[in-house]
Amino acid sequence: MTSLTRTDHLALAQLTAHTTLPVLSRVAVRVAWLCLLWHRRSRSRAVLRDLDTRMLRDIGLTPKQAHVESRKWFWRP
């Protein structure tokens, strides 16, 4: 459901591409980015879990699809 978009990949690449950043800083940026991604997945799946059938139909999902997606662990794309 939520994964890195093309813009996300470009932003992450720009942040970590600077050779002036020490290696540990580049690792820290990647870890922070991953934590934000996991948080975003967790929040969006929690919201998805609370949507009613009409709202799910509006976004093109069946209740079964929403249930399967909302049950995924936050680290799973």
Buried (B, 14 or more C-beta within 10 A) or exposed (E): BBEBEEEBEEEBEEBBEEEEBEEEEBEEBEEEBEEEBBEBBBEBBEEBEEBEEEEBEEEEBEEEEBEEBBEEEBEEE
